[in-house]
Amino acid sequence: MTGFYVIAGFNRKHVVELLDTYLDNYYDLSQCTVLSNSDGGSGYTKGCVR
């Protein structure tokens, strides 16, 4: 694997902020629709979306 970037941590809110900043700085997702599959487990519920 080449060119990968790792974001990890124990504070979910902080990690989401880091991810958001990274994506904003390197990608233009304004015209994208992101679909994701989930098992419905903890951390993947509607209330966890930023």
PDB file of N, H, CA, C and O in Angstrom:
ATOM      1  N   MET A   1       0.849  -1.158   0.000  1.00  0.00           N
ATOM      2  CA  MET A   1       0.000   0.000   0.000  1.00  0.00           C
ATOM      3  C   MET A   1       0.906   1.236   0.000  1.00  0.00           C
ATOM      4  O   MET A   1       1.871   1.313   0.760  1.00  0.00           O
ATOM      5  N   THR A   2       0.583   2.180  -0.850  1.00  0.00           N
ATOM      6  H   THR A   2      -0.201   2.118  -1.467  1.00  0.00           H
ATOM      7  CA  THR A   2       1.344   3.428  -0.890  1.00  0.00           C
ATOM      8  C   THR A   2       0.402   4.618  -0.763  1.00  0.00           C
ATOM      9  O   THR A   2      -0.769   4.530  -1.133  1.00  0.00           O
ATOM     10  N   GLY A   3       0.904   5.719  -0.245  1.00  0.00           N
ATOM     11  H   GLY A   3       1.855   5.791   0.056  1.00  0.00           H
ATOM     12  CA  GLY A   3       0.132   6.944  -0.173  1.00  0.00           C
ATOM     13  C   GLY A   3      -1.024   6.912   0.804  1.00  0.00           C
ATOM     14  O   GLY A   3      -1.997   7.642   0.619  1.00  0.00           O
ATOM     15  N   PHE A   4      -0.950   6.092   1.836  1.00  0.00           N
ATOM     16  H   PHE A   4      -0.160   5.499   1.987  1.00  0.00           H
ATOM     17  CA  PHE A   4      -2.059   6.034   2.781  1.00  0.00           C
ATOM     18  C   PHE A   4      -1.834   7.000   3.938  1.00  0.00           C
ATOM     19  O   PHE A   4      -0.702   7.405   4.203  1.00  0.00           O
ATOM     20  N   TYR A   5      -2.898   7.363   4.617  1.00  0.00           N
ATOM     21  H   TYR A   5      -3.817   7.034   4.402  1.00  0.00           H
ATOM     22  CA  TYR A   5      -2.855   8.297   5.740  1.00  0.00           C
ATOM     23  C   TYR A   5      -3.676   7.692   6.864  1.00  0.00           C
ATOM     24  O   TYR A   5      -4.813   7.272   6.649  1.00  0.00           O
ATOM     25  N   VAL A   6      -3.110   7.646   8.056  1.00  0.00           N
ATOM     26  H   VAL A   6      -2.186   7.987   8.230  1.00  0.00           H
ATOM     27  CA  VAL A   6      -3.788   7.019   9.188  1.00  0.00           C
ATOM     28  C   VAL A   6      -4.276   8.099  10.157  1.00  0.00           C
ATOM     29  O   VAL A   6      -3.524   8.995  10.538  1.00  0.00           O
ATOM     30  N   ILE A   7      -5.529   7.996  10.540  1.00  0.00           N
ATOM     31  H   ILE A   7      -6.140   7.267  10.231  1.00  0.00           H
ATOM     32  CA  ILE A   7      -6.095   8.848  11.575  1.00  0.00           C
ATOM     33  C   ILE A   7      -6.656   7.916  12.640  1.00  0.00           C
ATOM     34  O   ILE A   7      -7.525   7.092  12.356  1.00  0.00           O
ATOM     35  N   ALA A   8      -6.158   8.046  13.864  1.00  0.00           N
ATOM     36  H   ALA A   8      -5.452   8.716  14.095  1.00  0.00           H
ATOM     37  CA  ALA A   8      -6.598   7.159  14.942  1.00  0.00           C
ATOM     38  C   ALA A   8      -6.624   7.925  16.257  1.00  0.00           C
ATOM     39  O   ALA A   8      -5.931   8.928  16.421  1.00  0.00           O
ATOM     40  N   GLY A   9      -7.423   7.443  17.175  1.00  0.00           N
ATOM     41  H   GLY A   9      -7.986   6.628  17.042  1.00  0.00           H
ATOM     42  CA  GLY A   9      -7.472   8.068  18.487  1.00  0.00           C
ATOM     43  C   GLY A   9      -8.584   7.487  19.327  1.00  0.00           C
ATOM     44  O   GLY A   9      -9.358   6.649  18.865  1.00  0.00           O
ATOM     45  N   PHE A  10      -8.657   7.941  20.567  1.00  0.00           N
ATOM     46  H   PHE A  10      -8.028   8.622  20.943  1.00  0.00           H
ATOM     47  CA  PHE A  10      -9.670   7.458  21.489  1.00  0.00           C
ATOM     48  C   PHE A  10     -10.827   8.430  21.632  1.00  0.00           C
ATOM     49  O   PHE A  10     -11.884   8.060  22.142  1.00  0.00           O
ATOM     50  N   ASN A  11     -10.642   9.667  21.191  1.00  0.00           N
ATOM     51  H   ASN A  11      -9.783   9.968  20.777  1.00  0.00           H
ATOM     52  CA  ASN A  11     -11.683  10.679  21.280  1.00  0.00           C
ATOM     53  C   ASN A  11     -12.361  10.780  19.918  1.00  0.00           C
ATOM     54  O   ASN A  11     -11.808  11.360  18.984  1.00  0.00           O
ATOM     55  N   ARG A  12     -13.554  10.217  19.811  1.00  0.00           N
ATOM     56  H   ARG A  12     -14.003   9.746  20.570  1.00  0.00           H
ATOM     57  CA  ARG A  12     -14.253  10.141  18.523  1.00  0.00           C
ATOM     58  C   ARG A  12     -14.440  11.510  17.883  1.00  0.00           C
ATOM     59  O   ARG A  12     -14.214  11.670  16.683  1.00  0.00           O
ATOM     60  N   LYS A  13     -14.849  12.491  18.667  1.00  0.00           N
ATOM     61  H   LYS A  13     -15.033  12.361  19.641  1.00  0.00           H
ATOM     62  CA  LYS A  13     -15.085  13.829  18.120  1.00  0.00           C
ATOM     63  C   LYS A  13     -13.802  14.411  17.527  1.00  0.00           C
ATOM     64  O   LYS A  13     -13.833  15.001  16.447  1.00  0.00           O
ATOM     65  N   HIS A  14     -12.689  14.251  18.217  1.00  0.00           N
ATOM     66  H   HIS A  14     -12.664  13.772  19.095  1.00  0.00           H
ATOM     67  CA  HIS A  14     -11.419  14.776  17.728  1.00  0.00           C
ATOM     68  C   HIS A  14     -10.980  14.063  16.441  1.00  0.00           C
ATOM     69  O   HIS A  14     -10.497  14.701  15.506  1.00  0.00           O
ATOM     70  N   VAL A  15     -11.152  12.746  16.404  1.00  0.00           N
ATOM     71  H   VAL A  15     -11.545  12.228  17.163  1.00  0.00           H
ATOM     72  CA  VAL A  15     -10.774  11.978  15.215  1.00  0.00           C
ATOM     73  C   VAL A  15     -11.622  12.396  14.009  1.00  0.00           C
ATOM     74  O   VAL A  15     -11.100  12.527  12.902  1.00  0.00           O
ATOM     75  N   VAL A  16     -12.924  12.606  14.217  1.00  0.00           N
ATOM     76  H   VAL A  16     -13.349  12.499  15.116  1.00  0.00           H
ATOM     77  CA  VAL A  16     -13.795  13.058  13.129  1.00  0.00           C
ATOM     78  C   VAL A  16     -13.359  14.438  12.653  1.00  0.00           C
ATOM     79  O   VAL A  16     -13.380  14.702  11.451  1.00  0.00           O
ATOM     80  N   GLU A  17     -12.964  15.326  13.565  1.00  0.00           N
ATOM     81  H   GLU A  17     -12.947  15.111  14.541  1.00  0.00           H
ATOM     82  CA  GLU A  17     -12.469  16.641  13.179  1.00  0.00           C
ATOM     83  C   GLU A  17     -11.190  16.527  12.354  1.00  0.00           C
ATOM     84  O   GLU A  17     -11.036  17.226  11.353  1.00  0.00           O
ATOM     85  N   LEU A  18     -10.273  15.650  12.766  1.00  0.00           N
ATOM     86  H   LEU A  18     -10.398  15.082  13.579  1.00  0.00           H
ATOM     87  CA  LEU A  18      -9.038  15.434  12.006  1.00  0.00           C
ATOM     88  C   LEU A  18      -9.331  14.896  10.609  1.00  0.00           C
ATOM     89  O   LEU A  18      -8.734  15.337   9.627  1.00  0.00           O
ATOM     90  N   LEU A  19     -10.248  13.944  10.529  1.00  0.00           N
ATOM     91  H   LEU A  19     -10.733  13.586  11.327  1.00  0.00           H
ATOM     92  CA  LEU A  19     -10.639  13.377   9.242  1.00  0.00           C
ATOM     93  C   LEU A  19     -11.269  14.433   8.349  1.00  0.00           C
ATOM     94  O   LEU A  19     -10.954  14.518   7.162  1.00  0.00           O
ATOM     95  N   ASP A  20     -12.149  15.228   8.913  1.00  0.00           N
ATOM     96  H   ASP A  20     -12.405  15.159   9.877  1.00  0.00           H
ATOM     97  CA  ASP A  20     -12.821  16.288   8.167  1.00  0.00           C
ATOM     98  C   ASP A  20     -11.799  17.287   7.622  1.00  0.00           C
ATOM     99  O   ASP A  20     -11.882  17.690   6.462  1.00  0.00           O
ATOM    100  N   THR A  21     -10.848  17.681   8.447  1.00  0.00           N
ATOM    101  H   THR A  21     -10.781  17.353   9.390  1.00  0.00           H
ATOM    102  CA  THR A  21      -9.804  18.613   8.023  1.00  0.00           C
ATOM    103  C   THR A  21      -8.958  18.013   6.909  1.00  0.00           C
ATOM    104  O   THR A  21      -8.667  18.684   5.919  1.00  0.00           O
ATOM    105  N   TYR A  22      -8.563  16.752   7.065  1.00  0.00           N
ATOM    106  H   TYR A  22      -8.800  16.207   7.869  1.00  0.00           H
ATOM    107  CA  TYR A  22      -7.758  16.078   6.040  1.00  0.00           C
ATOM    108  C   TYR A  22      -8.497  16.018   4.710  1.00  0.00           C
ATOM    109  O   TYR A  22      -7.937  16.360   3.668  1.00  0.00           O
ATOM    110  N   LEU A  23      -9.748  15.587   4.744  1.00  0.00           N
ATOM    111  H   LEU A  23     -10.203  15.309   5.590  1.00  0.00           H
ATOM    112  CA  LEU A  23     -10.524  15.478   3.507  1.00  0.00           C
ATOM    113  C   LEU A  23     -10.717  16.840   2.850  1.00  0.00           C
ATOM    114  O   LEU A  23     -10.612  16.959   1.629  1.00  0.00           O
ATOM    115  N   ASP A  24     -10.999  17.868   3.650  1.00  0.00           N
ATOM    116  H   ASP A  24     -11.084  17.771   4.642  1.00  0.00           H
ATOM    117  CA  ASP A  24     -11.170  19.221   3.101  1.00  0.00           C
ATOM    118  C   ASP A  24      -9.902  19.736   2.443  1.00  0.00           C
ATOM    119  O   ASP A  24      -9.965  20.445   1.438  1.00  0.00           O
ATOM    120  N   ASN A  25      -8.747  19.384   3.005  1.00  0.00           N
ATOM    121  H   ASN A  25      -8.696  18.808   3.821  1.00  0.00           H
ATOM    122  CA  ASN A  25      -7.477  19.879   2.472  1.00  0.00           C
ATOM    123  C   ASN A  25      -7.008  19.151   1.217  1.00  0.00           C
ATOM    124  O   ASN A  25      -6.278  19.729   0.411  1.00  0.00           O
ATOM    125  N   TYR A  26      -7.411  17.903   1.036  1.00  0.00           N
ATOM    126  H   TYR A  26      -8.005  17.434   1.690  1.00  0.00           H
ATOM    127  CA  TYR A  26      -6.876  17.114  -0.064  1.00  0.00           C
ATOM    128  C   TYR A  26      -7.892  16.707  -1.132  1.00  0.00           C
ATOM    129  O   TYR A  26      -7.503  16.259  -2.210  1.00  0.00           O
ATOM    130  N   TYR A  27      -9.176  16.854  -0.849  1.00  0.00           N
ATOM    131  H   TYR A  27      -9.492  17.218   0.027  1.00  0.00           H
ATOM    132  CA  TYR A  27     -10.189  16.411  -1.808  1.00  0.00           C
ATOM    133  C   TYR A  27     -11.317  17.428  -1.904  1.00  0.00           C
ATOM    134  O   TYR A  27     -11.645  18.099  -0.926  1.00  0.00           O
ATOM    135  N   ASP A  28     -11.902  17.535  -3.082  1.00  0.00           N
ATOM    136  H   ASP A  28     -11.636  16.990  -3.877  1.00  0.00           H
ATOM    137  CA  ASP A  28     -13.104  18.342  -3.259  1.00  0.00           C
ATOM    138  C   ASP A  28     -14.281  17.370  -3.376  1.00  0.00           C
ATOM    139  O   ASP A  28     -14.523  16.793  -4.436  1.00  0.00           O
ATOM    140  N   LEU A  29     -14.987  17.204  -2.294  1.00  0.00           N
ATOM    141  H   LEU A  29     -14.791  17.672  -1.433  1.00  0.00           H
ATOM    142  CA  LEU A  29     -16.094  16.252  -2.251  1.00  0.00           C
ATOM    143  C   LEU A  29     -17.450  16.944  -2.387  1.00  0.00           C
ATOM    144  O   LEU A  29     -18.488  16.345  -2.106  1.00  0.00           O
ATOM    145  N   SER A  30     -17.437  18.198  -2.813  1.00  0.00           N
ATOM    146  H   SER A  30     -16.594  18.684  -3.041  1.00  0.00           H
ATOM    147  CA  SER A  30     -18.678  18.975  -2.866  1.00  0.00           C
ATOM    148  C   SER A  30     -19.695  18.408  -3.856  1.00  0.00           C
ATOM    149  O   SER A  30     -20.896  18.636  -3.705  1.00  0.00           O
ATOM    150  N   GLN A  31     -19.237  17.685  -4.848  1.00  0.00           N
ATOM    151  H   GLN A  31     -18.262  17.499  -4.971  1.00  0.00           H
ATOM    152  CA  GLN A  31     -20.139  17.118  -5.846  1.00  0.00           C
ATOM    153  C   GLN A  31     -20.292  15.607  -5.693  1.00  0.00           C
ATOM    154  O   GLN A  31     -20.756  14.932  -6.612  1.00  0.00           O
ATOM    155  N   CYS A  32     -19.902  15.077  -4.531  1.00  0.00           N
ATOM    156  H   CYS A  32     -19.526  15.626  -3.785  1.00  0.00           H
ATOM    157  CA  CYS A  32     -19.934  13.627  -4.312  1.00  0.00           C
ATOM    158  C   CYS A  32     -21.055  13.217  -3.365  1.00  0.00           C
ATOM    159  O   CYS A  32     -21.444  13.965  -2.468  1.00  0.00           O
ATOM    160  N   THR A  33     -21.552  12.030  -3.586  1.00  0.00           N
ATOM    161  H   THR A  33     -21.236  11.423  -4.314  1.00  0.00           H
ATOM    162  CA  THR A  33     -22.453  11.381  -2.655  1.00  0.00           C
ATOM    163  C   THR A  33     -21.723  10.157  -2.128  1.00  0.00           C
ATOM    164  O   THR A  33     -21.277   9.313  -2.906  1.00  0.00           O
ATOM    165  N   VAL A  34     -21.602  10.059  -0.829  1.00  0.00           N
ATOM    166  H   VAL A  34     -21.964  10.745  -0.198  1.00  0.00           H
ATOM    167  CA  VAL A  34     -20.882   8.945  -0.230  1.00  0.00           C
ATOM    168  C   VAL A  34     -21.897   7.965   0.334  1.00  0.00           C
ATOM    169  O   VAL A  34     -22.746   8.333   1.145  1.00  0.00           O
ATOM    170  N   LEU A  35     -21.804   6.722  -0.099  1.00  0.00           N
ATOM    171  H   LEU A  35     -21.114   6.423  -0.758  1.00  0.00           H
ATOM    172  CA  LEU A  35     -22.656   5.642   0.406  1.00  0.00           C
ATOM    173  C   LEU A  35     -21.786   4.705   1.217  1.00  0.00           C
ATOM    174  O   LEU A  35     -20.666   4.384   0.821  1.00  0.00           O
ATOM    175  N   SER A  36     -22.298   4.272   2.339  1.00  0.00           N
ATOM    176  H   SER A  36     -23.208   4.532   2.660  1.00  0.00           H
ATOM    177  CA  SER A  36     -21.534   3.385   3.204  1.00  0.00           C
ATOM    178  C   SER A  36     -22.426   2.266   3.710  1.00  0.00           C
ATOM    179  O   SER A  36     -23.598   2.482   4.018  1.00  0.00           O
ATOM    180  N   ASN A  37     -21.870   1.085   3.794  1.00  0.00           N
ATOM    181  H   ASN A  37     -20.917   0.910   3.544  1.00  0.00           H
ATOM    182  CA  ASN A  37     -22.586  -0.050   4.336  1.00  0.00           C
ATOM    183  C   ASN A  37     -22.171  -0.234   5.789  1.00  0.00           C
ATOM    184  O   ASN A  37     -21.004  -0.034   6.125  1.00  0.00           O
ATOM    185  N   SER A  38     -23.094  -0.608   6.644  1.00  0.00           N
ATOM    186  H   SER A  38     -24.042  -0.771   6.370  1.00  0.00           H
ATOM    187  CA  SER A  38     -22.797  -0.756   8.059  1.00  0.00           C
ATOM    188  C   SER A  38     -23.562  -1.934   8.638  1.00  0.00           C
ATOM    189  O   SER A  38     -24.608  -2.337   8.130  1.00  0.00           O
ATOM    190  N   ASP A  39     -23.009  -2.469   9.713  1.00  0.00           N
ATOM    191  H   ASP A  39     -22.159  -2.141  10.125  1.00  0.00           H
ATOM    192  CA  ASP A  39     -23.716  -3.533  10.421  1.00  0.00           C
ATOM    193  C   ASP A  39     -24.643  -2.961  11.487  1.00  0.00           C
ATOM    194  O   ASP A  39     -25.294  -3.712  12.213  1.00  0.00           O
ATOM    195  N   GLY A  40     -24.706  -1.616  11.586  1.00  0.00           N
ATOM    196  H   GLY A  40     -24.177  -1.005  10.996  1.00  0.00           H
ATOM    197  CA  GLY A  40     -25.575  -0.974  12.556  1.00  0.00           C
ATOM    198  C   GLY A  40     -25.014  -0.970  13.961  1.00  0.00           C
ATOM    199  O   GLY A  40     -25.718  -0.648  14.918  1.00  0.00           O
ATOM    200  N   GLY A  41     -23.735  -1.330  14.089  1.00  0.00           N
ATOM    201  H   GLY A  41     -23.162  -1.592  13.312  1.00  0.00           H
ATOM    202  CA  GLY A  41     -23.118  -1.383  15.408  1.00  0.00           C
ATOM    203  C   GLY A  41     -22.828  -0.006  15.974  1.00  0.00           C
ATOM    204  O   GLY A  41     -23.056   1.007  15.314  1.00  0.00           O
ATOM    205  N   SER A  42     -22.335   0.027  17.172  1.00  0.00           N
ATOM    206  H   SER A  42     -22.150  -0.797  17.709  1.00  0.00           H
ATOM    207  CA  SER A  42     -22.008   1.256  17.864  1.00  0.00           C
ATOM    208  C   SER A  42     -21.053   2.100  17.027  1.00  0.00           C
ATOM    209  O   SER A  42     -20.065   1.586  16.502  1.00  0.00           O
ATOM    210  N   GLY A  43     -21.342   3.384  16.901  1.00  0.00           N
ATOM    211  H   GLY A  43     -22.144   3.802  17.327  1.00  0.00           H
ATOM    212  CA  GLY A  43     -20.488   4.278  16.135  1.00  0.00           C
ATOM    213  C   GLY A  43     -20.934   4.450  14.701  1.00  0.00           C
ATOM    214  O   GLY A  43     -20.389   5.292  13.987  1.00  0.00           O
ATOM    215  N   TYR A  44     -21.906   3.682  14.261  1.00  0.00           N
ATOM    216  H   TYR A  44     -22.349   2.998  14.841  1.00  0.00           H
ATOM    217  CA  TYR A  44     -22.364   3.767  12.878  1.00  0.00           C
ATOM    218  C   TYR A  44     -23.844   4.091  12.771  1.00  0.00           C
ATOM    219  O   TYR A  44     -24.465   3.865  11.732  1.00  0.00           O
ATOM    220  N   THR A  45     -24.400   4.616  13.841  1.00  0.00           N
ATOM    221  H   THR A  45     -23.896   4.800  14.685  1.00  0.00           H
ATOM    222  CA  THR A  45     -25.804   4.951  13.836  1.00  0.00           C
ATOM    223  C   THR A  45     -26.008   6.372  13.339  1.00  0.00           C
ATOM    224  O   THR A  45     -25.054   7.147  13.269  1.00  0.00           O
ATOM    225  N   LYS A  46     -27.224   6.717  12.997  1.00  0.00           N
ATOM    226  H   LYS A  46     -27.999   6.087  13.054  1.00  0.00           H
ATOM    227  CA  LYS A  46     -27.529   8.045  12.454  1.00  0.00           C
ATOM    228  C   LYS A  46     -27.075   9.161  13.392  1.00  0.00           C
ATOM    229  O   LYS A  46     -26.620  10.208  12.931  1.00  0.00           O
ATOM    230  N   GLY A  47     -27.192   8.952  14.678  1.00  0.00           N
ATOM    231  H   GLY A  47     -27.562   8.102  15.052  1.00  0.00           H
ATOM    232  CA  GLY A  47     -26.795   9.959  15.650  1.00  0.00           C
ATOM    233  C   GLY A  47     -25.307  10.238  15.697  1.00  0.00           C
ATOM    234  O   GLY A  47     -24.891  11.243  16.273  1.00  0.00           O
ATOM    235  N   CYS A  48     -24.491   9.371  15.104  1.00  0.00           N
ATOM    236  H   CYS A  48     -24.829   8.554  14.637  1.00  0.00           H
ATOM    237  CA  CYS A  48     -23.045   9.541  15.103  1.00  0.00           C
ATOM    238  C   CYS A  48     -22.547  10.329  13.913  1.00  0.00           C
ATOM    239  O   CYS A  48     -21.363  10.656  13.834  1.00  0.00           O
ATOM    240  N   VAL A  49     -23.429  10.633  12.994  1.00  0.00           N
ATOM    241  H   VAL A  49     -24.390  10.366  13.058  1.00  0.00           H
ATOM    242  CA  VAL A  49     -23.033  11.391  11.798  1.00  0.00           C
ATOM    243  C   VAL A  49     -22.793  12.823  12.212  1.00  0.00           C
ATOM    244  O   VAL A  49     -23.546  13.385  13.009  1.00  0.00           O
ATOM    245  N   ARG A  50     -21.740  13.416  11.668  1.00  0.00           N
ATOM    246  H   ARG A  50     -21.129  12.960  11.021  1.00  0.00           H
ATOM    247  CA  ARG A  50     -21.421  14.795  12.055  1.00  0.00           C
ATOM    248  C   ARG A  50     -22.355  15.776  11.433  1.00  0.00           C
ATOM    249  O   ARG A  50     -22.224  16.980  11.657  1.00  0.00           O
TER     250      ARG A  50
END
